[in-house]
Amino acid sequence: MTGYQPRPIDPAALAELRATDDAGRPCAPYRETGAGAPLRCCLRGSEPGELIALVSYAPLRRWAAAIGASPGAYDEQGPVFLHAEACAGPDPDREGYPFSRPGALRTVRRYDARGHIAGGRLLEIPAEEAKGFAAALDEAFADPEVVLVHVRAVEYGCFHFEVRRP
């Protein structure tokens, strides 16, 4: 893998989201009956029986607040899955990009230091998934104005993970 690091939701933000989400709703945990919900706390799919929650999350708003940026109208929030209780986070030995499968469509959205959209592209994940993501991120960070990239699912617009300039 390149120097790009997919980032889960920050533990402090997770603690807040497990109480009240970014839309002001209380967290409503439930037991997973299927499998594969993309958990943004540990960047893996859920397993049957795990206690998870679907919450509204505003990643750009939280990033902007931490650095004093003002994304204005580019601020958005949407649904994300997470463990309803604290977890260990991502497996440090896991390689590759989370929620990646050949043929899946992702948006790779770029942001500048103000939190404004600085471009983006559609990525159809190729058979060599890591190379596809690396190329898309190389392209994004080739623009010196880009400081942050959000990877989202095309189908539902869900935030999957962020990557910051290495």
ZISUL-V623953 format. One record per pair of residues at least 6 apart in sequence whose ideal C-beta (glycine too) atoms are under 8 Angstrom apart, sorted by the first residue. I is the first residue (numbers start at 1). GAP is how many residues later the second one is. If there is no record, write none. Layout:
I;GAP / I;GAP
//
This chain:
1;94 / 1;95 / 1;129 / 1;133 / 2;128 / 2;132 / 2;135 / 2;136 / 3;163 / 4;129 / 4;130 / 4;133 / 4;159 / 4;162 / 5;158 / 5;159 / 5;161 / 6;37 / 6;84 / 6;91 / 6;92 / 6;145 / 6;155 / 6;156 / 6;157 / 7;154 / 7;155 / 7;156 / 7;157 / 8;32 / 8;33 / 8;34 / 8;35 / 8;81 / 8;82 / 8;153 / 9;8 / 9;31 / 9;32 / 9;48 / 9;50 / 9;71 / 9;73 / 10;52 / 11;75 / 11;78 / 13;44 / 13;49 / 14;27 / 14;68 / 14;72 / 15;71 / 17;10 / 17;38 / 17;40 / 17;65 / 18;9 / 18;35 / 18;37 / 18;64 / 18;66 / 18;67 / 18;68 / 19;7 / 19;8 / 20;6 / 20;7 / 21;6 / 21;34 / 21;35 / 21;36 / 22;33 / 22;34 / 22;35 / 22;36 / 22;39 / 22;40 / 22;55 / 23;33 / 23;54 / 25;30 / 25;31 / 27;26 / 27;28 / 27;57 / 28;25 / 28;26 / 29;22 / 29;23 / 29;24 / 29;55 / 29;56 / 30;21 / 30;22 / 30;23 / 30;54 / 31;18 / 31;19 / 31;20 / 31;21 / 32;14 / 32;15 / 32;16 / 32;17 / 32;18 / 32;19 / 32;20 / 33;15 / 34;12 / 34;14 / 35;10 / 35;11 / 35;12 / 35;13 / 36;9 / 36;10 / 37;8 / 37;9 / 37;15 / 37;17 / 37;44 / 38;7 / 38;8 / 38;42 / 38;43 / 38;60 / 38;61 / 38;115 / 38;120 / 38;122 / 39;6 / 39;7 / 39;13 / 39;42 / 39;43 / 39;44 / 39;48 / 40;17 / 40;40 / 40;41 / 40;42 / 40;119 / 40;120 / 40;121 / 41;41 / 41;42 / 41;46 / 41;48 / 42;41 / 42;45 / 42;46 / 42;47 / 42;48 / 42;49 / 43;47 / 43;51 / 43;55 / 43;56 / 43;118 / 44;46 / 44;47 / 44;50 / 44;54 / 45;54 / 46;6 / 46;35 / 50;33 / 51;32 / 51;33 / 51;34 / 52;29 / 52;30 / 52;31 / 52;32 / 53;28 / 53;29 / 53;30 / 53;31 / 54;25 / 54;26 / 54;27 / 55;24 / 55;25 / 55;27 / 56;21 / 56;22 / 56;23 / 56;24 / 57;20 / 57;21 / 57;22 / 57;23 / 57;102 / 58;17 / 58;18 / 58;19 / 59;91 / 59;100 / 59;103 / 60;11 / 60;14 / 60;15 / 60;16 / 60;51 / 60;55 / 60;90 / 61;10 / 61;14 / 61;16 / 63;6 / 63;52 / 63;85 / 63;99 / 64;6 / 64;7 / 64;11 / 64;51 / 67;46 / 69;44 / 69;45 / 69;46 / 70;44 / 70;45 / 71;40 / 71;43 / 71;44 / 71;45 / 72;43 / 72;44 / 74;37 / 74;41 / 74;42 / 74;43 / 75;40 / 78;78 / 78;79 / 78;80 / 78;81 / 79;77 / 79;79 / 80;78 / 80;79 / 90;8 / 95;35 / 96;33 / 96;34 / 97;32 / 97;33 / 97;36 / 97;54 / 97;64 / 98;62 / 98;63 / 99;54 / 99;61 / 99;62 / 100;25 / 100;29 / 100;33 / 101;24 / 101;28 / 102;23 / 102;24 / 102;25 / 102;27 / 103;21 / 103;22 / 104;20 / 104;21 / 104;49 / 105;17 / 105;18 / 105;19 / 105;20 / 105;48 / 105;49 / 105;50 / 106;16 / 106;17 / 106;19 / 106;45 / 106;46 / 106;47 / 106;48 / 106;54 / 107;13 / 107;14 / 107;15 / 107;16 / 107;43 / 107;44 / 107;45 / 107;47 / 108;12 / 108;13 / 108;14 / 108;15 / 108;28 / 108;29 / 108;32 / 108;41 / 108;42 / 108;43 / 109;8 / 109;10 / 109;11 / 109;40 / 109;41 / 109;42 / 109;43 / 110;7 / 110;8 / 110;9 / 110;10 / 110;30 / 110;33 / 110;36 / 110;38 / 110;39 / 111;6 / 111;7 / 111;35 / 111;36 / 111;37 / 111;38 / 111;39 / 112;6 / 112;33 / 112;34 / 112;35 / 113;32 / 113;34 / 118;25 / 118;27 / 118;28 / 119;21 / 119;24 / 119;27 / 120;20 / 121;15 / 121;18 / 121;19 / 122;32 / 123;9 / 123;10 / 123;13 / 124;8 / 125;7 / 125;8 / 126;6 / 133;18 / 137;12 / 137;26 / 140;6 / 140;9 / 141;8 / 141;24 / 141;25 / 146;19 / 147;17 / 147;18 / 148;14 / 148;15 / 148;16 / 148;17 / 149;13 / 149;14 / 149;15 / 150;9 / 150;11 / 150;12 / 151;8 / 151;9 / 151;10 / 151;11 / 151;12 / 152;6 / 152;7 / 152;8 / 153;7
//
